[in-house]
Amino acid sequence: MRLSLNFQLFTLNFQLKMRRLPVYLLLDTSGSMHGEPIEGVKNGVQIMINSLRQNPQAIETAFISIITFDSSAKQIMPLTDLASFQMVDIRATGTTALGEALTLVSQCIDREVAKTTMEQKGDWKPIVFIMTDGIPTDDWQKGLQNFNLCKKAFTVACAAGSGADTKILQQITENVVSLDTADSQSIGKFFTWVTASIGVSSTKVIDSGKEVVGMGELPPPPTELNIVV
């Protein structure tokens, strides 16, 4: 009985001290994503979760949150460990409130990501992946101001198809990639790369105690993904 209690206390102590790697996915669910693109997103997220569950480093550190944005932004999945993650159904409708999504993710980071204190280290720097196929229809610059005020995050943006404006995304982050088309195969390749990037980031923080700071530290993107310079 004492051994079991000691083990439970050890496990609780380990969980309290564990530094999480927070990953936020900001996914465009506007009307233009209806049909094949949104199905590609849903399949891509599920395959990503299944793959990361097979990665010992990722399952130890990676916590995933999903924020969707159409006419408004919603956090449909709070920061959740991989074992507990269950995808919520998403549908494509409305406009493209990217600015609201940037404000929301900044609020979520402030609320969910543990900060370093005198007693213990906080979580690792969050990673934010943004995918959109269109141009923002709200005040995205105000959202960007809010995003820049929150705890810094390593951010990658993906312009899916010709309808997205890479110049706007480059004002959000210098790490921008693009897909020529927003079909399910291309979107699937993007999520395969996101999966590999989370895996590399998990390994890096566990093995070296250092965080990813640039695109050069992530796996090379597949041929379907173009690095925007």
C-alpha positions as CSV (number, residue, x, y, z in Angstrom):
1,M,0.0,0.0,0.0
2,R,2.8,2.4,0.9
3,L,4.7,1.5,-2.3
4,S,1.5,2.2,-4.4
5,L,1.0,5.6,-2.6
6,N,4.7,6.5,-3.1
7,F,4.4,5.7,-6.8
8,Q,1.3,7.8,-7.2
9,L,3.0,10.7,-5.5
10,F,6.0,10.3,-7.7
11,T,3.8,10.3,-10.8
12,L,1.9,13.4,-9.7
13,N,5.2,15.2,-8.9
14,F,6.6,14.2,-12.3
15,Q,3.5,15.5,-14.1
16,L,3.6,18.8,-12.2
17,K,7.2,19.3,-13.2
18,M,6.8,18.2,-16.8
19,R,7.4,21.0,-19.3
20,R,4.8,20.7,-22.0
21,L,5.3,21.6,-25.7
22,P,2.1,23.6,-26.5
23,V,1.0,23.4,-30.2
24,Y,-1.8,25.5,-31.5
25,L,-3.4,24.8,-34.9
26,L,-5.3,27.8,-36.3
27,L,-7.5,26.4,-39.1
28,D,-9.5,28.3,-41.7
29,T,-13.0,27.0,-41.8
30,S,-14.6,29.7,-43.9
31,G,-17.0,28.9,-46.7
32,S,-14.3,28.6,-49.4
33,M,-12.9,25.5,-47.5
34,H,-16.2,23.7,-48.1
35,G,-16.0,20.2,-49.6
36,E,-12.7,18.6,-50.3
37,P,-10.5,21.1,-48.5
38,I,-12.3,20.8,-45.1
39,E,-12.3,17.0,-45.4
40,G,-8.6,17.1,-46.1
41,V,-8.1,19.2,-42.9
42,K,-10.1,16.8,-40.8
43,N,-8.3,13.7,-42.2
44,G,-5.0,15.5,-41.8
45,V,-5.5,16.3,-38.2
46,Q,-6.6,12.8,-37.3
47,I,-3.6,11.2,-39.1
48,M,-1.3,13.7,-37.4
49,I,-2.7,12.7,-33.9
50,N,-2.4,9.0,-34.7
51,S,1.2,9.4,-35.9
52,L,2.3,11.5,-33.0
53,R,0.9,8.9,-30.6
54,Q,3.5,6.5,-32.0
55,N,6.3,8.9,-31.2
56,P,7.6,8.5,-27.6
57,Q,9.1,12.0,-27.4
58,A,5.9,13.6,-28.8
59,I,3.5,11.7,-26.6
60,E,5.6,12.8,-23.5
61,T,5.7,16.5,-24.3
62,A,3.3,17.6,-27.1
63,F,-0.1,19.1,-26.2
64,I,-2.4,20.1,-29.0
65,S,-5.1,22.8,-29.3
66,I,-7.3,23.6,-32.2
67,I,-8.7,27.0,-33.0
68,T,-11.0,27.4,-36.0
69,F,-11.9,30.7,-37.7
70,D,-14.7,31.5,-40.1
71,S,-17.1,34.4,-39.3
72,S,-15.8,34.1,-35.8
73,A,-12.9,32.3,-34.0
74,K,-13.5,29.4,-31.6
75,Q,-11.2,27.2,-29.6
76,I,-12.8,23.9,-30.3
77,M,-10.1,21.9,-28.5
78,P,-8.2,23.3,-25.5
79,L,-4.6,22.4,-24.9
80,T,-4.8,18.6,-24.7
81,D,-2.4,15.7,-24.3
82,L,-2.2,13.3,-27.3
83,A,-3.6,10.3,-25.4
84,S,-6.8,12.3,-24.5
85,F,-7.2,14.1,-27.8
86,Q,-10.5,13.5,-29.6
87,M,-11.2,15.4,-32.8
88,V,-14.3,17.5,-32.9
89,D,-16.3,17.7,-36.2
90,I,-15.7,21.0,-38.1
91,R,-17.7,22.5,-41.0
92,A,-16.8,25.2,-43.5
93,T,-19.0,28.3,-43.5
94,G,-18.9,32.1,-43.3
95,T,-16.0,34.5,-43.8
96,T,-12.4,34.6,-42.6
97,A,-11.9,36.1,-39.2
98,L,-8.1,35.6,-39.0
99,G,-7.6,38.7,-36.8
100,E,-10.1,37.3,-34.2
101,A,-8.2,34.0,-34.3
102,L,-4.9,35.7,-33.6
103,T,-6.5,37.5,-30.6
104,L,-8.0,34.3,-29.4
105,V,-4.8,32.3,-29.6
106,S,-3.0,35.0,-27.7
107,Q,-5.6,34.7,-24.9
108,C,-5.3,30.9,-24.9
109,I,-1.6,31.1,-24.6
110,D,-1.8,33.5,-21.7
111,R,-4.3,31.3,-20.0
112,E,-3.0,27.8,-20.8
113,V,0.8,28.0,-21.1
114,A,2.6,27.7,-17.7
115,K,5.0,30.5,-17.1
116,T,8.4,30.2,-15.5
117,T,8.4,31.1,-11.8
118,M,11.0,31.1,-9.0
119,E,9.9,27.6,-8.1
120,Q,9.8,25.8,-11.4
121,K,10.3,26.1,-15.2
122,G,7.3,26.9,-17.3
123,D,6.2,25.2,-20.5
124,W,8.3,25.4,-23.6
125,K,7.6,28.2,-26.1
126,P,4.4,27.5,-28.0
127,I,4.4,26.5,-31.6
128,V,1.5,28.0,-33.7
129,F,0.6,26.6,-37.2
130,I,-1.8,28.8,-39.2
131,M,-3.5,27.4,-42.4
132,T,-5.8,29.6,-44.5
133,D,-7.0,29.6,-48.1
134,G,-8.3,33.2,-48.2
135,I,-7.8,36.8,-47.3
136,P,-8.9,38.0,-43.8
137,T,-12.3,39.7,-43.7
138,D,-11.8,41.3,-40.3
139,D,-9.2,43.6,-38.7
140,W,-6.3,41.2,-38.8
141,Q,-3.8,43.9,-38.0
142,K,-5.4,44.5,-34.6
143,G,-5.4,40.8,-34.0
144,L,-1.7,40.7,-34.9
145,Q,-1.0,43.4,-32.3
146,N,-2.7,41.3,-29.7
147,F,-0.8,38.2,-30.8
148,N,2.6,40.1,-30.6
149,L,1.8,41.2,-27.1
150,C,1.4,37.7,-25.7
151,K,4.1,35.2,-24.8
152,K,6.2,34.7,-27.9
153,A,5.4,31.7,-30.1
154,F,7.3,30.1,-32.9
155,T,4.8,30.5,-35.8
156,V,4.4,29.0,-39.2
157,A,1.7,30.1,-41.7
158,C,0.5,28.1,-44.7
159,A,-1.2,29.8,-47.7
160,A,-3.4,27.0,-49.1
161,G,-4.1,27.8,-52.8
162,S,-4.0,30.9,-54.8
163,G,-6.7,32.7,-52.9
164,A,-4.5,33.3,-49.8
165,D,-2.3,36.4,-49.5
166,T,1.2,35.4,-48.6
167,K,2.2,39.1,-48.0
168,I,-0.3,39.3,-45.2
169,L,1.0,36.1,-43.7
170,Q,4.6,37.3,-43.9
171,Q,3.6,40.2,-41.6
172,I,2.5,37.7,-39.1
173,T,5.6,35.5,-39.3
174,E,8.6,35.2,-41.5
175,N,8.0,31.4,-41.7
176,V,5.5,31.1,-44.5
177,V,4.9,28.2,-46.8
178,S,2.3,27.8,-49.6
179,L,0.4,25.2,-51.4
180,D,-0.4,25.6,-55.1
181,T,-3.8,24.0,-54.6
182,A,-6.1,23.4,-51.6
183,D,-7.0,19.9,-52.5
184,S,-7.0,17.0,-50.0
185,Q,-3.7,15.6,-51.2
186,S,-1.8,18.9,-50.8
187,I,-3.5,19.6,-47.4
188,G,-2.5,16.1,-46.3
189,K,1.1,16.7,-47.2
190,F,1.0,19.9,-45.1
191,F,-0.2,18.0,-42.1
192,T,2.4,15.3,-42.7
193,W,5.0,18.0,-42.5
194,V,3.4,19.5,-39.4
195,T,3.5,16.1,-37.8
196,A,7.2,15.7,-38.5
197,S,7.9,19.2,-37.3
198,I,6.2,18.5,-33.9
199,G,8.1,15.3,-33.7
200,V,11.4,17.1,-34.3
201,S,10.5,19.8,-31.8
202,S,9.6,17.3,-29.1
203,T,12.9,15.5,-29.6
204,K,14.9,18.7,-29.5
205,V,13.4,19.9,-26.2
206,I,13.9,16.5,-24.6
207,D,17.4,15.7,-25.9
208,S,19.0,19.2,-25.7
209,G,16.6,21.4,-23.7
210,K,16.5,23.8,-26.6
211,E,13.6,25.0,-28.7
212,V,13.2,25.3,-32.4
213,V,13.9,28.9,-33.4
214,G,13.8,28.8,-37.2
215,M,12.6,27.0,-40.3
216,G,16.0,25.5,-40.8
217,E,15.6,23.4,-37.7
218,L,12.4,21.8,-39.0
219,P,12.3,18.9,-41.5
220,P,12.5,19.9,-45.1
221,P,9.0,20.5,-46.5
222,P,7.7,18.1,-49.2
223,T,7.7,19.2,-52.8
224,E,4.0,20.3,-52.5
225,L,5.0,23.0,-50.0
226,N,6.8,26.1,-51.3
227,I,8.8,28.2,-48.8
228,V,7.8,31.8,-49.4
229,V,10.7,34.3,-49.3
